[in-house]
Amino acid sequence: MKTPVFKKFNITMALQWLIFMPVILPLCVIFGAVQGVVNMVEKMAQRMWIDMEL
């Protein structure tokens, strides 16, 4: 069985990653943080509702 030969390096794909990574990464971090805050507020509201019913 032959060893796999490295594929030709795709320079255009590398350039796209280099250009869009500074845009995509902060968006992902911000979206994750906002999603975490929303989930925590939702859990807190549910807990408050359960505690007030007792």
Phi, psi and omega in degrees: 000134182283150173282143183295136178272140179299137178289158178297135182290125182268100184292326181291323178293320178297319178295320178299317178297318181294326181284315188269344180300317178296341178271316186289315185299310178297325178297319179295318180295314180296315180297319178296319180293316179297318180297321177296318179296316180297317179297319181293319179295320179297316178296319179297317180295319178296318180295318179297319180297317179295318181293324182285335179288332180284000000 
